[in-house]
């Protein structure tokens, strides 16, 4: 397949169909005459993974006029059939006669990725699949929106960066703070030096996964368990990994080391992305990681070459952390946000427009801010716009994968129980064979990068 296949390859098919059906009277929306986007100009999407996050993405994308969901894919029959119904119900309102039957429900993601009529894919399969699925999609000429965390290992992150670049694909990582006004404001101020040198950044959601052993249960009818596992090691089915049908929780599998990294990869990755962004480290990362198991630090601590520290904790406790002036010790660190502490004050940013400053002069010296944008919709629509313009997205493949790597570094530090040195250029733990073994994991046959 040509990697740079034109996005609108279906245009010829539509023209042929129009010629055959010339005597019919079609609504103006079909031709884009009422200001709507004509079908031939819409980006054809395949949705891969319809769990809790996938369902949320699906309900958004079916309402964007510049794209059209033509296939939904999940190894859980109940979920993919429900997703198909959602798509067809949404599009039926604008279809002639109020009926629409143009969405395929597919079990195997390879059958989506190989389709020439699909321009781009939204991947929300979970950590064990997302890196490999992105590489496969990029090689097939698809643009990609990938849920966080981008992948299960550091090796997969590097493969994603290299492959997406090699094949000229448009990639957006699902780290939607990059498209949120409050986060943009906070990171712009930090990068502009409003706080002076950043001494420490606090983020929340500590904790990583462990090795687990659960008893085997019968695989529910309608679930392709072998394909659910994909490249991950074989494990018998257990409902804790995947409750069949309607999802129970966003990432139920992440407590198992074979499938995820618990809080550090599922949640803290959002905050690490804000840290990387605010510190101007989108193409780099920390140089040392110290876990609390060493007794040297109160909580997981990262150190950057600049000397800036990043600590992962629920809240600041006197005697454990340096309490910055003006900080209320009863305040919890914002989930998915960050507290940047510098020479001249601090900025605390979080979701839903949360933005606090100390001292007040930090904000008074900055331009007027008035942004009521919606992060998720901005992030989706920004990706769709970049597919058309071929510009770089708000959270492109390197930024998203580098932030994911920060999560993995914390997991590896916990798993080894030692302070680790990290080379963000060569992406290795210098002289540390034990830690380096965690950079990559064997993939179960027949899957490979």
C-alpha positions, -999 to 999 in steps of 0.1 A, spaced: 0 0 0 13 34 -9 21 53 24 10 86 10 -23 75 -5 -45 105 -12 -71 110 16 -100 115 -8 -96 84 -29 -133 76 -25 -142 107 -46 -141 87 -78 -164 61 -63 -189 87 -53 -189 103 -88 -196 70 -104 -225 63 -80 -239 98 -87 -238 91 -124 -257 58 -120 -284 74 -98 -288 106 -117 -326 105 -119 -329 104 -81 -335 136 -61 -309 138 -34 -308 163 -5 -284 191 -8 -264 179 22 -251 150 0 -233 175 -22 -223 199 6 -245 226 -9 -260 236 25 -227 244 40 -221 208 53 -191 188 43 -199 166 13 -194 128 20 -165 127 -6 -146 153 14 -151 137 48 -123 118 65 -132 82 68 -125 69 102 -121 34 117 -126 32 155 -104 5 171 -112 -4 207 -147 5 220 -141 3 258 -149 32 281 -126 57 264 -134 43 229 -171 48 235 -164 84 246 -144 91 214 -170 75 192 -198 96 205 -178 127 198 -165 118 163 -200 109 150 -209 145 156 -180 161 137 -192 170 102 -157 168 87 -154 130 93 -174 99 90 -171 67 111 -173 38 86 -161 9 108 -160 1 145 -137 -27 158 -135 -46 191 -128 -81 201 -159 -79 223 -190 -86 201 -213 -68 225 -193 -36 224 -188 -35 187 -225 -42 180 -235 -15 204 -210 9 187 -223 1 153 -258 10 165 -246 43 180 -230 52 146 -260 43 125 -285 60 148 -264 92 148 -261 93 110 -297 82 104 -310 117 113 -294 132 82 -299 102 59 -327 100 33 -357 82 49 -341 85 84 -322 52 79 -285 45 77 -266 12 73 -231 23 65 -210 12 95 -192 -22 97 -186 -40 130 -153 -58 129 -135 -82 153 -99 -80 140 -81 -46 138 -61 -59 108 -93 -59 88 -97 -22 96 -61 -12 90 -59 -29 56 -90 -12 42 -82 13 14 -113 33 20 -103 42 56 -82 74 59 -75 74 97 -80 53 128 -87 61 164 -69 35 186 -81 30 222 -73 -7 228 -52 -4 260 -14 -2 266 -6 -38 254 -19 -31 218 -16 7 212 21 8 202 19 -21 178 -14 -10 164 0 25 157 30 10 139 8 -12 118 -16 16 109 12 40 100 28 15 77 -6 10 60 -8 48 53 -33 57 81 -33 88 102 -36 79 139 -53 92 171 -39 71 199 -52 70 235 -28 74 264 -5 59 274 8 55 239 24 20 245 35 -6 269 73 -2 266 100 23 258 110 2 227 75 5 214 75 43 219 107 46 198 92 24 171 61 46 170 81 78 166 103 63 139 74 47 119 50 77 121 78 99 108 90 75 81 55 72 66 46 108 70 15 102 91 -5 127 112 -5 115 148 -23 129 179 -17 114 214 -48 114 236 -32 138 261 -59 165 256 -44 190 281 -24 202 251 -56 216 236 -69 231 268 -68 269 274 -58 268 311 -29 244 304 -17 264 275 -17 295 296 2 279 325 28 263 303 33 294 282 39 314 314 64 288 327 82 287 294 83 325 292 101 326 326 73 341 346 84 320 376 121 322 370 140 290 372 117 261 379 129 243 411 104 216 415 71 204 400 46 183 419 21 159 402 -2 133 415 -13 97 410 16 76 424 18 38 422 25 12 396 14 -24 387 26 -57 400 28 -93 388 -5 -110 395 -20 -145 393 -57 -149 389 -77 -181 384 -89 -191 350 -126 -184 341 -146 -194 311 -142 -170 282 -175 -153 275 -192 -162 243 -185 -133 219 -151 -124 232 -120 -132 212 -96 -136 242 -66 -145 221 -69 -113 201 -76 -93 232 -42 -104 245 -25 -98 212 12 -93 217 10 -96 255 20 -128 273 -7 -155 274 -29 -154 305 -62 -172 312 -93 -151 310 -105 -134 341 -133 -108 343 -110 -84 362 -91 -79 330 -121 -75 307 -157 -75 319 -176 -86 288 -201 -61 274 -205 -26 290 -171 -15 304 -167 -13 342 -141 14 347 -118 30 323 -87 7 325 -96 -24 345 -65 -43 334 -38 -18 344 -31 -35 378 -14 -63 359 22 -57 348 17 -76 316 -10 -51 305 -2 -17 321 15 3 347 -14 13 370 -15 50 380 18 60 366 8 51 330 -29 54 331 -32 87 350 0 104 359 10 103 322 -13 133 317 6 152 343 40 141 330 29 155 296 23 189 312 57 187 329 75 178 297 56 206 279 62 233 306 99 225 309 104 225 271 114 188 272 92 175 244 123 159 227 141 149 258 133 138 294 147 133 329 182 120 336 176 104 370 147 86 386 147 79 424 119 57 439 109 60 475 120 24 481 156 37 483 148 58 514 163 89 497 131 106 487 95 109 502 79 99 469 89 90 433 113 117 422 127 126 387 156 149 381 162 168 349 196 180 336 187 215 346 184 205 382 146 207 382 129 180 403 95 164 397 78 145 426 47 123 424 25 127 455 -11 132 465 -4 163 486 24 183 501 32 173 537 53 194 560 85 174 570 84 155 537 81 182 511 93 218 508 61 239 512 62 269 489 51 304 502 14 310 499 6 273 496 -23 258 516 -12 224 529 -48 211 528 -48 215 490 -45 183 470 -24 184 438 -48 187 409 -55 153 391 -38 153 357 -24 187 364 8 201 379 22 225 405 52 244 390 73 260 418 99 285 407 121 313 421 94 339 419 63 319 428 41 290 416 14 281 391 -10 253 398 -31 241 368 -57 214 364 -87 204 344 -120 223 339 -102 256 338 -84 253 371 -56 278 373 -41 293 404 -11 317 408 12 329 436 19 358 439 -9 375 420 17 395 400 24 363 381 -9 366 363 -10 404 364 21 406 343 8 383 316 -16 390 287 -54 389 294 -66 353 293 -101 344 283 -105 309 269 -136 288 274 -126 261 249 -134 224 254 -102 203 256 -115 171 242 -133 186 212 -104 209 205 -80 179 205 -102 158 182 -109 186 158 -73 197 158 -63 162 147 -89 162 119 -77 197 108 -41 185 107 -51 155 86 -63 179 60 -34 204 62 -7 179 71 5 201 99 18 189 132 -7 182 159 -9 197 195 5 165 209 24 148 181 41 114 182 74 125 198 57 146 225 32 119 234 57 91 234 83 110 254 57 117 281 48 80 280 84 71 285 85 92 316 57 71 330 76 39 321 108 52 338 89 56 371 75 21 368 110 6 361 125 25 391 98 10 414 102 -25 399 140 -25 404 138 -6 438 169 15 429 178 50 417 184 49 380 203 71 356 187 76 322 201 89 289 172 105 271 193 108 239 203 72 235 172 60 255 192 36 277 200 32 314 238 36 311 257 5 324 226 -10 340 217 -43 324 189 -51 348 170 -18 341 177 -21 304 159 -54 303 127 -35 309 131 -12 279 116 -39 256 94 -70 261 90 -101 240 58 -101 219 37 -132 217 38 -149 182 28 -139 156 30 -103 166 61 -82 162 71 -46 156 
